[in-house]
Amino acid sequence: MTARLADIAAQAGVSEATVSRVLNGKPGVAASTRQSVLAALDVLGYERPVRLRQRSAGLVGLITPELDNPIFPAFAQVIGQALTRQGYTPVLATQTPGGSTEDELTEMLVDRGVAGIIFVSGLHADTSADMQRYERLRAQGVPFVLINGFSDKVRAPFVSPDDRAAVQLAVTHLAALGHRRIGLALGPERYVPVQRKIEGFLAAMSERLGLSGAGARELVQHSLFSLEGGQAAAAALLDRGCTAVVCASDMMALGAVRAARQRGLEVPRDVSVVGFDDSPLIAFTDPPLTTIRQPVQAMGQAAVGALLEEVGGTPAPHSEFVFLPELVVRGSTAACRGEAPGTDRGRTDTPAATVPGQARTDARTGARTVVANGAESGEDQTWG
């Protein structure tokens, strides 16, 4: 290293101390001197440190786990449009089974000189993953923002929906319809959003229905974040006598509908199903799906804003920006057969809205309930 510093210093006509400051990105070096040192690196055939490579001001990486789930293309569209309006070009990198990993995609984007990276539902949401990968990325001088999932081990802006409030809103709605055996179908427990949904579910079951401890825990079923995973989880919950199922994604909810129909049950006459995300076209399923609307537009714009602040040299707060969800009531939920909705057994402090187009706000969580217009046709009211 000393020999290299001496060679570079001689080529650039500066001191070794100056070369060291440039290579380590330290301030206090004139722009012309810094350029001379970089030119000497190139002439001598040395590879520039990653932090000193020329980055395109117009490229921003976006890494998603897949595109099969409609929520991820929805995020990509919002983020891409927000970046384009600011003069940047999004570079979409998607993981596939047996394909490139998140780390490989990150390295590819860094090598191409992106100005920053936005991660959607990445390894940062997995509590079993090594968070040092993000510290290494920060050490390379690449700004990044993380959507869905939080870790206090990572110094970066996070953007998330309020998963606890989301499930509490769903349970409140179902309890008001008279359901007491409400199941929760979700993915592996190691993911932060899953853990938060469980916390919200247990709190709501205790508060709304007086069910706590092991009695509430047995109504939680883990599976995969897929249609087949939702089908398997719902089948297990139906075996435990559940009359309603809250799912961690719309894809899982469609699997729950399939599980009910395979048993000769009708949705919502025999089983009510609630999804999560309000993915595009989900209002046109059969029946139109009652779901928790993830505020994709607001979350995507916030992520872009935080990232561009970092890119511009103004570090965004290294904290979590949490966005409140909405419950969109459509045709997949109905009163529990044999029990009148809103009875003492299904007590709720915030009754479900009953007028199409009407929104109610939960005084405790701030989350909104929206009753969609034209539920049977799939038409939905647009809310600002």
N, C-alpha and C positions, 0 to 999 in steps of 0.2 A: 504494500500500500504506500509506503514511504517513497519507494522508487517511482511509482506511478504519479504521486503528487509532484515529485521533482520534475518528471518528464513533462507533465501538463503545465506546471509553473513556468518551465523554460520555454515551452512552445508559445504560451500566452503572454510571456513577459511580465509575470506578476509573481508575488511571493507564494510559498506553499500554504501559508495561513489563509491567504485570499482564496486559493483554490479550494481549501477545506470548507470555507464559509459558503462558497457557491454550491459545492456538492451536497452540503447539508441544508441548503435552503435558508441560510441565515441572512438577516437583513444587514444593512450597512455597507453594501457593495454597489458601486455605480452600475447603471444599466449597461454602459459600453464595456466595462470590465467584465461583468457577468457574461456578456455575449462573447467576449474574447475567450473566456475559459471554456464555454460550451463549444465554440468553434475548434479549440485545441483538442477537446475530447473527440470530436468527429474526425479531425485530421489524423489523430493517433490511433483511431480504430477502437476506442473504448466505448462501451454502451452507456448511454446516459442513464442516470438513476431515474426510476419511474416518476418521481415527483418533478423531475426537470424536463420530461418529455413534452413536446408541444401538444397541447390539447386543442381539439376543435371546440370553439365556443358554441357551436351549433348542435352538438350531439349529446343526448342524454339517454342512458340505458334504462330499460324497464324489464325486470325479471319477474315472470309469473310461473307458478308451479305447473300449469296446464292451460289448455283452452277449451277442453271438453265441457267444463262447468261454465255456463253462460255468464256468471258473475265476473270472471276474469277478463273476457273480452270487453265487458262493460267498463271495468276499471281502465283497461288499455285505451278504450275510446275516449273516456273523459280526460285521462292524463295526457294522451296524445294531442287532443285538441287544445288543452291548456298550454302545453309546451309549444305547439305550433303558433298560437297567438302571441307568444313571447319571443318568437323568432328562433326557436330550437327545433331540432328534428329528433323525434323519438326513435330509439333502436330497440325493437321488441325481441327479447330472448326468452324462449319458453322451454321448460324442462319436459322431457318425455320419458316414459319407462324404458330403461336400458340406454337412454341417450345421455346428453351432457348434464352434469350436475350443476348445482348452483355455483359452486366454487369455480368450475370450468367456464361457465358463462360469465362470471364476474371477471375472471382473468382475460377472457376474450375481449370484453368491453373495455377494460383498462388498457389493454394493448392497442386498442383502436383510438385511445385518447379521448374517451367521453368526458364531458365536463362534470358528470355526476351520475348516480344510479338510484333508482327507486325500486325497492323490493316489495312485492305483494305476497303476503302469506308465505314467507320464506322460512329458512331455518331459524330465524330470530324468534319464531313462534313456538319452536320445539324446545322444551326445557331440558331435553337430554343432549342437545347439540352443543358443540364447542363455540362459544361466543367470541373466542379470540380471533376468528376469521374476520370479524368486523373491525376489531382493533387494528389488525394488520392492514385492512383496506384504508382505514383512517390514517395510518402511518404513511401510506403511499400518497397521501394528499388528495384523495378522491372523496368529495362530499357524497352523502347518501341519506335517504329517508326510508323508514320502514313502515309498511301498512299491515295492520291486523297481526297483533302479537306484540308483547312488551317484555323487555328484559332490562333490569336495572344494571346489568353488567355491560351494556352497550351505550356509549355516549353518542346519541344521535336523536333527532326528532322522530317520534312515533305518532302514527295516526290510526285510531281504532274506533269502532262502534262501541257503544256501551252494551256489552254482551249480557251483563247481569240484568240491566233494566229491560233488555229485549225479551228475555225468558220470563221475567216477572210479568211483563205486559201480556204475554201469551197465556200464562197460567191464570192471570186475573180474568181474561176474556173467557177462557174455558170454564173456570169456576162459576162465573156469572151465568153460564149456560147449564149449570147443574152437574157438571162432570166432577167426580171425586177421584177416580182412578186415572190420573193423568201421567203418561209416560214421557220420558225425554230420551230421544235417540240422537246420538252424536258420535264423533270420531274418537280416536285414541286419546286417553286422558293426559298424555304428556304435552299436549298443545295448550298454550295459554288461553285462547278463546274458549276451548272446551272446559277448562277449569273454571273460568269465569261464568260460563253458562250454568254449570252445575251449582255454583254458589248462588246464583240468582234463582235457580229452580228450587233448591232446598229452602231458601228464605221465603219464597212465595208459597210453597206448599205448607210451610209452617204457619205463615201469617194468614193465608186465605182459607186453608182447609184444616188447620190444626194438626197436620201430619208432619212428624219430624223423625230424626234418627234413622234407624234401620228401615222403618216403614216407608220413608220417602226415598231412601237410598236404593231400595229394591226396584224402584220405578225408573232408574237410570240405566240405560243400555248402551254400551260402546260398540262401535262397528267401524266401517270405512266411510269416508266422505264420497259416496257414490250412490247411484240408484240401487244397485244390488246391496250395498251396505245398509241403506235405509230399509229395504225390504226385509233383510235378516233381523235388524234391530226391532222393527215394528212387529214382526212375527213373534219374537220373544216377549215383547210387551203385551201383545194380545193374549198370549198364553197366561200372563199374570193378571188378566182381567181388566186391562186398560180400555176405557171407552174413548180416549182421546190421546193423541201422540203429538208432541212438539218436536220438530226435527231441526238439526243444526244447519241444514241447507235445503234449498228447494229441490235439489236432485234427490236427497234422502227422502223428502216428503213425497215425491212421486213414487219412490220405492215403497213407502208406507201405504200409499193408495193401492198399489199392486198387491201388497201382502193382504190387505183387507179383502180385496176382490177375489183373491185365490181361495179365501175361506167362505165365499158366498156372502160377504158383508158389503153393505153399501156405504159410500162416503157422500154426505155426512149423516145419513139416517141412522146407521149403526155405529160408525166410528168417525170422530172428527180429527182432522189433520191440519197442523200449522207448520208452514215452512219457515225458512230464514234466507233473506237476501232480496226478495222481490226481483228475481232475474227477468230479463227481457222475455216476453211471450208467456210468462208463467200465468198471466191473467186469462189465457186462452186454453188452459188445460181443461180436462173433464174430470171433476168439476173445477171451475176457476179456483185457484189456490189461495186460501187465507195465509198470509205470510208476514214476517217482520221485514220491513223495508230498510235495508242497509243504505245509509245516506251516501251513495257512491259519488254523486256529483260534488257534494261538499267535501268529502274526504279526499277525492282525487285532486281537487283544486287546492286544498290545504297542503297536500303533500308536495305539489309542484311549487307552491309559494315558498314553503320552508326550504326546499332544495335550492331554488334560485337565489334565496337570501344567502345561503352558504356559498354558492358559486360566486356570488357577487362580493364575497368577503365579509358579509355580516352574519356571523354564526347564529342560526336559529336556536331557540331554547332546547336543551337536551332533556326533553320531557315528553309526556304523552298528551296529544290532543284527542279528547274523547268526544264523539258525536252521538247525539241521542237518536234512537231509532223510532220508527212508526209501525204500528200494527195496522195492516190493510186487511179488512174483513171482506171476504168474498164467499164463495159457495161451498168450501170444504169443511166448514164448521157449523154445527147446529145444536139445538138443545139435546141434552142427554135423555134418551128414552126412559120414561118411568120416573123422572125427576123433573120438577118444574124449575126452570132457570131462575137464578136470583133468590133461591130459598136460603134459609139460615145455614143449611148444610153446604151450600156453595157460596158463602158470604164473600162479598167483595165491597171495598170502599169506593171503587170507581166502576160503576156499571158500564157495560159495553154500550157503545153508541148503536142506535137502531135506525137512524135516518140516513139514507144514502147521501153521500157528499158531506156529512157532518163529521167534524173532528172533535175529539175530547182529549184533554191534556191531563195526565196523571199528576196530581198535586205533589206526590212524593218523589217520583222519578223524573218528571218533566217530559216523559215520552208521550207521543200522540197515538190515538186510535183513529183510523180513517175507515169509514164504511164506503166501499167502492160503489159507484153508480153502475147500473147495468151488470150486476154480478154474473147473471146467467150468460150474457153475451161476451163477457170478458172485458167490457169497457171499464175504464178506470178514470177517476177524476185526477186532474193534474193539480198538484199543490206546490206553491212557491215557497 
